[in-house]
Structure formats: C-alpha cells, structure tokens
Amino acid sequence: MAARFRRSTMWRTALILVLPAVVCCSAFGPAISLAETRDVVFTINQAQSSFNYSATGGVYAPYQPTLPGSDTSSVSGHFLVRFDPLADTATSLQLLGGDGYYQQDSDLLYRAVSGVFAIKYSNLSWDFSSGVLSGSGGTFPATTTSFKVLSGALTEIFLQPPNATFDETGYTGQVTSGTWTLTQTAPGSGDWTLGISGYYVPSSGPQGASEKFTLNAVATAHFGTDNIATLAPNDTTADVLGGAATPGGVSINLPGGSNGGTFLAQQIPNSGGLSQQAIAAAENNPVFAASTAGLSATPQIWTVDYTGLQPGQAATLVFRYDPALLPAGTNEAELGIWHFNKNTKNWEFGGTVNAVDHTITFVTDNFSPFELGTHVPEPQTLLLAAMGLAAVVGYSRRLRRH
C-alpha cells in the first residue's frame, strides 16, 4: 500500500456559504459605537441549508460519494453578527466568534472509485469572526472573514486497516474570496437575512487530495426598535417586545433604580440559537432535558441583556409566554424559566408563574439565554440525576432536528 500523506495542517477545506441574517456578539477589529450597533443572533434554517464535500486528485483518485447523497449534510446552528439593525440598510457588519457556530448534521462520506480508500468527516462545527466589514447596498467583502473549527474529526478508512482518525478541533483559516449580504425584508420591519458566498482553498487534503466544502445556509433574525429600550439614570422599569403585556414580551424592574443603560431582548426560534457552551450544559443536565422535552416543538427562548446592572444588583425580569404555543393539556402552574447562568455555566430553574396573566417573574444578577420549561417533580429529578442518559440523548436528538 502506498505511504499515506499526513496532512500538514489539521484541516484543509474549501468553503462556500450562503447565510441569511442572524446577529450576536464578540469583539474583533475596530470598535463600532454601541449606540449604533447591536449583537444579533441569526438562527440557521435547517430545511434550507446544506453542506457539501468533494475531493479530487491525490493517491486514490477519482472519488465519489460513498452512498447517494452522502456527500451532503443539512446544517444547523447560528451566527452572531454585530451591525445597526435600526437602519433601513446595513452599511457595516462584524462576524463575532466565540459564540456563534454552525455544524453538519450527518457524516460526510466519500470514497475512491476503486474502493480501497474512503473519507469520513463527522461532527464538524465552526464559527466565523471578522473585523468591521464596510459595504454598500447590503453587500460586504468576505475575504477577511476567518473561521475556526470548534469540533469534529476526519477518519481515513483503508481497505486494509489500520485506519487513521484526526481531530480537527482548533484548525483556523480564512475565506479566500466571496461576499456577505445582509438585507431587511422591508424598511423598519426588523426582519433580517444574512448571506455569504465564498470559498477557502486548502493546500493539501487526505492522501494528497484537493478538498472542497460548500455551504449553502439561510439564517434569519428579527431585531428592530421593539427589541431595545433605553433606561435613563434612576429609571426603574422598561419593556421590550411589548413587555409583559404582550406574548413573547419581557419587562425589567430594577429595585433602587440604576445609572441608566440599554435593555435588549431577542426571541430565538429554536435551540440552534444557543451557544455551544449552553448546549453542552443542557446535554449534561437530564433534568433540563426532561423539563423542556414537552415544549420542544415550539420552544420559547429569549436572549436578554441589560448594560447598566451594577455589581451586587439584581434585576427582576417578567416574561410573557405565549399560551397558544403550549401543547394541549399543559399545566401552566408548573411552568418556570431555565436560565443559563454565565457565571456558573449551568442551567438553573426558577421563577414565579402567574397562569392567569401568562407571565413568569425571574430574579437574576446576570444575563444570557432564558428558556421556558416545566417543573420536574423531586422524585423524578433524583431518578434523572442518577439515570439521566435517556433524557440527555433525547435533548441531543432534538437539537439535531431543529
């Protein structure tokens, strides 16, 4: 058997992306005035998104998909983007790494036509980051956009073992050519779509092959004037998304007042809009998995932030859940809020429910995702803590379906 070419880098890939709008946070490149820009989560539409692999050349060429369609996977996750969502047209944007990510949902399988060698990419996930990109007409150059592999592996499979597996985690690269687009459905609507078309050219691939990964993804977000409220010094309350009087709305109360700040909230349509850190914590918490399982068809999830909270100060949030999205037979008195505590890196359940007004009041000293769940009785909580693998696996599968 011919000697194998160990890849000179952990990961080599060509990349083409198409993504509709989603925004979030991080810091790269020159700062933009926070008075104008916001960090927005763009959640990928899995049904409209695909990830394709191909390879040419090398020791074992030519290649083909191992099975019909095994060169393509659906894509899920989200992108975090900083821009001014209150403008009719975006003139700058920034891709924020460290939170946003996208992932393949099934293995990519490719083989030599001769059958002596095969390639498998599994569980790959990436995020993007960039400096501030300037453009016009909602179009921006992507050539300074970087990516980082967050997880995943390449397995080289031979007709005569042994096989070889390479951990791809940590590999970084930069889009060679392409453009981003960021458009709003109608001026002032707050309904945004983000897209990218570009590619990354590797210097080498498995067994000397030249690789190409092509991504077509659609990611969308709603972020407009109703997502933001400004508190002046000594103000104690504010509402976003219509506040606690409107389904999906959130209100904040600050006992003792504040020095002023910006209160923001965004609803995200599914768990694909959560950070990988929050998802990992969920997958390791069988009680969380059991609590949210019955609501997973139409989950109610918020990202919330307030910039003016003082050290030692707590804020009271009031969430108005939408009863029309609850499964038939849901006991609203058993509802509560799960909060991903960014300090402890754990999901924590609590809140006081008002089943008449369809609100849940939750006190917190830090902000990050909040998700509607149901109370899990104590005996079941103890059982899940001891034997919770089934619930955890169930949560992982729900993530893949979104």
C-alpha positions in Angstrom: 0.0 0.0 0.0 1.3 3.4 -0.9 2.6 5.5 2.0 -0.1 7.8 3.4 0.4 11.6 3.3 -0.1 13.0 6.8 -1.8 16.3 6.3 0.5 19.3 7.0 -2.3 21.1 8.8 -5.2 19.8 10.9 -7.9 20.8 8.5 -7.9 21.7 4.8 -11.1 22.7 3.2 -12.8 24.9 0.6 -15.8 26.7 1.7 -18.8 28.4 0.1 -21.5 29.8 2.2 -24.9 31.4 1.9 -26.5 32.6 5.1 -29.5 34.9 5.8 -29.4 37.3 8.7 -28.6 36.5 12.3 -26.8 38.7 14.8 -24.9 38.3 18.1 -21.8 39.3 19.9 -18.0 39.3 20.3 -15.1 41.8 19.7 -12.9 41.8 16.6 -11.3 44.7 14.8 -12.1 48.4 15.2 -14.8 49.2 17.6 -18.2 50.5 16.4 -20.3 52.8 18.5 -22.5 50.8 20.7 -25.1 53.5 20.2 -25.5 52.2 16.7 -24.7 48.5 16.7 -26.2 45.5 18.4 -25.2 41.9 18.6 -27.9 39.8 16.9 -28.4 36.0 16.8 -29.2 34.7 13.3 -30.6 31.2 13.5 -30.0 28.8 10.6 -33.0 27.4 8.8 -32.0 23.7 8.7 -34.5 22.8 6.0 -33.0 25.4 3.6 -29.3 24.8 4.5 -26.8 22.2 3.2 -23.1 21.4 3.5 -21.4 19.6 0.6 -18.0 17.9 0.4 -15.9 16.9 -2.7 -12.4 15.7 -3.4 -10.2 15.4 -6.4 -6.7 14.2 -7.2 -4.3 12.5 -4.8 -3.2 8.9 -4.4 -6.6 7.3 -4.7 -8.5 9.5 -7.2 -11.1 9.5 -8.7 -13.6 9.8 -5.8 -17.4 9.7 -5.5 -20.0 9.7 -2.6 -19.9 6.5 -0.7 -23.7 6.4 -0.8 -26.1 8.5 -2.9 -26.3 11.9 -1.1 -23.6 11.0 1.5 -21.5 14.0 0.3 -24.1 16.4 1.6 -25.4 17.2 5.1 -28.0 19.6 6.4 -26.7 22.4 8.6 -27.9 23.8 11.9 -26.7 26.4 14.5 -26.5 30.2 14.4 -24.3 33.1 13.6 -23.5 36.1 15.8 -23.4 39.4 13.9 -22.8 43.0 15.0 -24.5 45.7 13.0 -27.0 48.5 13.2 -30.4 46.8 13.0 -32.4 50.0 13.3 -31.0 51.3 9.9 -33.0 50.6 6.8 -29.8 49.3 5.1 -26.8 47.9 6.8 -23.5 49.7 5.9 -21.2 47.7 8.1 -21.2 44.3 9.9 -18.9 42.2 12.0 -18.9 38.4 12.4 -18.4 37.6 16.1 -16.5 34.5 17.0 -16.7 32.6 20.3 -20.5 32.2 20.5 -22.0 31.7 17.0 -21.4 28.4 15.2 -22.7 26.1 12.5 -22.5 22.4 12.3 -23.0 19.5 10.0 -26.0 17.3 11.0 -24.8 14.0 9.4 -21.5 12.4 8.4 -19.9 13.3 5.1 -18.8 10.1 3.4 -16.6 10.0 0.2 -14.6 7.1 -1.3 -12.2 6.3 -4.0 -14.0 4.7 -7.0 -11.6 1.8 -6.6 -13.0 1.1 -3.2 -9.5 0.9 -1.5 -9.9 4.3 0.4 -12.7 6.3 2.0 -13.0 9.6 3.8 -15.4 10.4 6.6 -15.9 13.8 8.2 -18.1 13.7 11.4 -19.4 16.2 13.9 -17.8 19.2 12.4 -18.7 22.6 13.7 -17.2 26.1 13.0 -17.6 29.7 13.9 -16.7 32.9 12.0 -15.1 36.1 13.0 -14.1 39.3 11.2 -13.1 42.9 11.6 -15.7 45.5 10.8 -16.7 45.0 7.1 -17.9 48.0 5.2 -20.1 47.8 2.2 -23.0 49.3 0.3 -26.4 48.0 -0.8 -26.2 45.3 1.8 -23.1 43.7 0.2 -19.8 43.2 2.0 -16.4 41.6 1.1 -15.8 38.3 2.9 -12.1 38.0 2.2 -11.0 39.0 5.7 -13.5 36.6 7.4 -11.8 33.9 9.5 -13.1 30.6 10.7 -12.2 28.2 13.5 -13.1 24.6 13.8 -14.8 24.0 17.1 -15.1 20.2 17.0 -15.1 17.3 14.6 -12.9 14.6 13.2 -11.6 13.2 9.9 -11.3 9.5 9.5 -9.2 7.9 6.7 -10.6 4.4 6.0 -8.5 1.8 4.2 -9.4 -1.5 2.6 -6.5 -2.9 4.6 -6.5 -1.5 8.2 -5.4 0.3 10.2 -7.5 3.4 9.7 -6.4 6.9 10.8 -8.5 9.5 12.7 -7.5 13.2 13.0 -9.0 15.6 15.5 -9.9 18.8 13.5 -10.6 20.9 16.6 -8.7 24.2 16.6 -7.9 24.5 12.9 -8.2 28.0 11.6 -8.4 29.5 8.1 -9.7 32.5 6.2 -12.2 32.8 3.4 -10.2 33.2 0.2 -12.9 35.0 -1.9 -16.5 35.9 -1.6 -19.1 38.4 -0.3 -21.6 38.7 2.6 -25.1 40.1 2.1 -27.3 41.5 4.8 -30.8 42.6 3.8 -34.1 43.6 5.6 -37.4 42.3 4.3 -38.9 45.9 4.4 -37.6 49.1 5.8 -38.2 49.2 9.6 -39.5 45.6 9.7 -36.6 44.3 11.8 -36.7 41.1 9.8 -33.1 40.4 8.5 -31.4 37.8 6.3 -27.7 37.2 6.2 -25.9 35.5 3.3 -22.4 34.6 2.3 -21.0 33.1 -0.8 -17.3 32.4 -0.7 -14.6 29.7 -0.6 -11.5 28.6 1.2 -8.8 26.8 -0.8 -6.7 24.2 1.2 -3.0 23.5 0.4 -3.5 19.7 1.0 -6.0 17.1 1.9 -6.3 13.4 2.9 -3.8 11.3 0.9 -2.9 14.3 -1.2 -6.4 15.0 -2.4 -7.7 18.5 -3.0 -10.8 19.2 -1.0 -13.8 21.5 -1.3 -16.5 22.1 1.3 -19.5 24.1 0.0 -22.1 25.6 2.4 -25.5 27.0 1.4 -27.2 28.2 4.5 -30.1 30.5 5.4 -30.1 32.3 8.7 -32.7 34.8 9.8 -33.4 37.1 12.8 -35.9 39.7 14.0 -34.3 42.7 15.6 -35.9 46.1 15.5 -37.0 49.1 17.6 -39.2 46.8 19.7 -36.2 44.8 20.8 -34.5 47.7 22.5 -35.3 50.1 25.4 -33.1 52.8 26.9 -33.2 53.5 30.7 -32.2 56.9 31.9 -30.4 57.3 35.3 -32.9 56.4 38.1 -35.3 54.7 35.8 -36.6 51.5 37.3 -38.6 49.8 34.6 -38.6 49.2 30.8 -40.3 46.9 28.3 -39.1 45.2 25.1 -41.1 43.2 22.6 -44.2 44.7 24.0 -43.3 43.9 27.6 -45.1 41.6 30.0 -48.5 42.6 28.4 -47.6 41.0 25.1 -47.0 37.4 24.2 -43.2 37.0 23.8 -42.5 40.3 25.6 -40.1 40.9 28.5 -40.1 43.6 31.2 -37.4 44.6 33.6 -37.6 46.1 37.1 -34.6 47.5 38.9 -35.2 47.9 42.6 -33.4 51.0 43.8 -33.0 52.4 40.3 -29.9 52.3 38.1 -27.3 54.5 36.5 -29.1 54.0 33.2 -28.4 51.6 30.4 -29.8 49.6 27.4 -32.3 46.8 27.9 -32.4 44.3 25.0 -34.2 41.0 24.3 -34.5 38.8 21.2 -36.6 35.7 20.8 -34.8 32.9 19.0 -36.9 30.2 17.3 -35.1 27.0 18.5 -32.1 25.7 20.4 -29.9 26.2 17.4 -29.6 29.8 18.5 -28.0 28.8 21.8 -24.2 29.0 22.3 -22.3 25.7 22.2 -21.5 26.2 25.9 -25.2 26.5 26.7 -25.9 23.4 24.6 -23.2 21.4 26.2 -24.6 22.3 29.6 -28.0 21.3 28.5 -26.8 17.9 27.2 -25.2 17.2 30.6 -28.4 18.1 32.5 -31.0 15.4 32.3 -33.5 17.5 34.4 -33.3 20.3 31.9 -33.8 17.9 29.0 -36.9 16.4 30.7 -38.3 19.8 31.6 -38.1 21.2 28.1 -38.9 18.0 26.2 -42.7 18.5 26.1 -42.3 22.1 24.8 -39.6 21.4 22.2 -42.0 21.6 19.2 -42.4 25.3 19.7 -39.8 26.3 22.3 -39.9 29.8 23.8 -36.4 31.1 24.2 -35.1 34.6 24.8 -31.6 36.2 24.8 -31.7 39.1 27.3 -29.1 41.7 28.3 -29.0 44.9 30.3 -25.9 47.1 30.1 -26.4 49.1 33.3 -26.6 46.5 36.0 -24.3 47.4 39.0 -22.1 45.0 40.9 -24.3 43.3 43.6 -27.5 44.5 41.9 -30.3 42.1 40.8 -32.9 42.7 38.2 -36.4 41.3 38.1 -37.5 40.1 34.7 -41.1 39.3 33.7 -41.5 37.0 30.7 -44.9 36.8 28.9 -45.0 33.3 27.5 -47.5 32.6 24.7 -50.1 30.0 25.8 -51.0 29.4 22.2 -47.6 27.7 21.7 -48.1 25.3 24.6 -49.0 21.7 24.0 -52.6 20.7 24.8 -53.0 19.8 28.4 -50.0 21.8 29.7 -50.4 22.7 33.4 -49.4 26.4 33.3 -49.0 26.4 37.1 -46.0 24.0 36.6 -44.2 26.3 34.2 -40.9 28.1 35.0 -37.8 29.6 33.4 -34.5 28.0 32.8 -31.6 30.5 32.9 -28.1 29.7 31.6 -26.1 31.3 34.3 -23.0 32.7 32.6 -21.1 32.7 35.9 -21.7 29.1 36.9 -22.0 27.8 33.3 -25.1 25.8 34.4 -28.8 25.9 33.6 -30.8 26.9 36.6 -34.6 26.6 37.0 -36.9 29.1 38.8 -39.4 31.8 38.6 -42.9 32.6 39.8 -45.6 31.8 37.4 -48.9 33.7 37.0 -51.1 31.4 35.0 -53.8 34.0 34.6 -51.6 36.6 33.1 -49.3 34.0 31.4 -46.2 35.6 33.0 -43.2 34.3 34.8 -41.2 36.5 37.1 -37.5 35.7 37.5 -34.8 37.5 39.5 -31.2 37.4 38.2 -27.9 39.2 38.6 -26.6 38.2 35.1 -28.0 37.9 31.6 -27.8 35.2 28.9 -30.4 32.8 27.4 -33.7 32.0 29.2 -35.9 29.2 28.1 -39.4 28.1 29.1 -39.7 24.8 30.9 -41.9 22.8 33.3 -41.3 21.8 36.9 -39.9 18.3 37.2 -41.2 16.6 40.4 -38.5 15.9 43.0 -38.6 12.0 42.8 -38.2 12.2 39.1 -35.4 14.8 39.4 -33.5 12.4 41.6 -34.1 9.5 39.2 -33.0 11.5 36.2 -29.9 12.7 38.0 -28.9 9.1 38.6 -30.1 7.6 35.3 -30.4 10.6 33.0 -28.8 9.4 29.9 -32.1 8.8 28.1 -33.2 12.4 28.7 -29.8 13.8 27.6 -29.8 11.7 24.4 -33.3 12.9 23.7 -32.2 16.5 24.1 -29.3 15.9 21.7 -31.6 14.5 19.1 -34.0 17.4 19.4 -31.0 19.7 18.7 -30.3 17.8 15.5 -33.9 18.1 14.3 -34.1 21.9 14.6 
